Amino acid sequence: MTRSPAAPLPPPGERRRLREAGALTRAQLAARVGVRPETVRSWESGRSTPRGRNREAYAKLLAGLARPAEAPAGAGTGAGTAGSRESEREPDRQQKEGTAVVTVCLDDPGGGHGPAAVPPEPSAFAQAPPPARVAEEEDRTGLTPAQAFDALYSFCAPALVRQTYLLSGRRDLARESVERAFHQAWDRWPEVARDPDPAGWVRAAAHDWALSPWHRYRRRYRQPEPPPPDDDARTLMEALLRLPPPYRRTLLLYDGIGLGLPETAAETEASTRAAAGRLTHARETVAARLPDLSDPRELHHRLAELASTGRLRAAEPPEVRGGSERRARFWTRAAIALTVALIGTTALTLRTAPTGYEPPVPPGETVQGVPPRVAPGPLSDEQRELRDRLREELPRGPQRLTPQAW
């Protein structure tokens, strides 16, 4: 009985490249093959080789990921249905890679490329297209502010929730931070639309709210968040949360999102030298816990995988806009009610206030040296006789003597 040859596998580096080209995380690929994410990491690093059924399933999956990349770019009609299938897959693949989604939404408002065409789960560190002012796109394409806001939110919010999760370590706080940032963006939409980098404006607002120290006093955030199920992911999350917030944010912006050092320093409100020092210290701290992450490229991929394990979902754009408008109406009505209350209180005070000055009654004082008051005792017989005589003679007595000059 002859044994069937093992399925051929590409080199370890090519395995990783094919997975990334297919917009798959290690956890997603491991779920399809039926192994653990640590096993896929070992296969991609070359420390181990799959065998048996796992090898066949892994090789088949990699072959499926490599087939679109090997198809000729200029396939004509002779390619048959294969060329048409590749042309149909190309927009989906570009959307998964996060290429110019906002531009597509702004260029074609009514052709089926609106916010619904944005993929529900882009990469955790997907970046917006080259910063073009949204206001100029609105004028060029005739979009309404709501449509432009929905396009920006649909592209940035899913990835931004995952980024904020790495900063705070809490899923609910990550969603709350992103929604609050977009609330502020909708309240100041003319300013955000004309900003050279609207996605950076929203990202900075979300990161500031997620790293606010006041959240520790809120009752819902006093209990710790359940850690990730994977051991490596849990260790990486613990290492990130041990870093001071400015160091954690610098590491995320530089090694996670891929911003340059000057842009990272500007967003964290620090000098370039201080940002470089924070980045070096953060890398050393993470590498001390996980030596495999001493390579910045490996750290970037592990951060992306950790962010993707949270299964975080962002709210829909109309819901965010509606929440911002309801919040604005609430504070407007509260301000009006407070103003009316102040006016009424002032009017009542003017109505009831005294018109003249009335000095207050001074408090009583104790006088020393005054003999105590003694009640009169009972009259004697002589005193009573004298009293009776005075009472009788006084009305009809002699006239009062008139004074005379000497």
Number of C-alpha atoms within 10 A of each C-alpha: 3 4 5 6 6 12 14 12 17 13 12 17 12 14 23 21 14 20 19 15 16 19 19 17 22 23 19 17 20 18 12 12 18 13 13 15 19 15 16 23 17 14 19 21 15 13 10 13 15 16 12 9 13 14 17 17 17 24 20 16 16 20 16 13 20 18 11 18 13 8 12 11 11 8 14 10 10 8 11 10 10 14 18 13 11 18 13 11 12 12 12 14 16 13 17 21 19 22 17 16 27 27 19 17 27 24 18 14 18 10 9 10 18 21 24 12 16 20 17 15 16 20 22 23 24 20 22 20 15 10 12 17 15 26 19 12 18 17 10 11 14 15 20 12 16 14 19 26 23 21 25 25 27 25 29 27 27 24 25 27 28 29 30 29 25 25 23 24 24 18 20 15 21 26 24 17 25 30 26 20 23 26 21 16 22 21 16 11 20 13 12 22 24 15 17 14 18 22 20 18 17 25 22 15 17 25 25 17 20 27 18 11 10 9 14 11 9 9 8 11 13 10 9 9 12 10 15 16 9 15 11 15 18 15 15 23 22 15 18 25 14 14 18 11 19 18 23 22 27 26 27 24 22 21 19 22 19 16 16 12 18 16 16 24 21 13 18 20 12 16 14 16 12 14 24 20 13 22 24 14 15 24 20 15 17 22 17 13 13 15 11 12 20 15 11 14 12 13 21 20 18 19 25 23 20 24 25 23 17 17 9 17 15 22 15 14 21 14 11 20 21 13 16 20 14 12 14 14 12 12 11 12 12 12 12 12 12 12 12 12 12 12 12 12 12 11 11 11 11 11 10 8 8 9 8 6 6 7 6 6 6 6 5 6 6 5 6 6 6 6 6 6 6 6 6 6 6 8 10 9 9 9 11 12 11 11 12 11 11 12 10 10 10 10 9 8 9 8 8 6 6 5 6 5 3 3
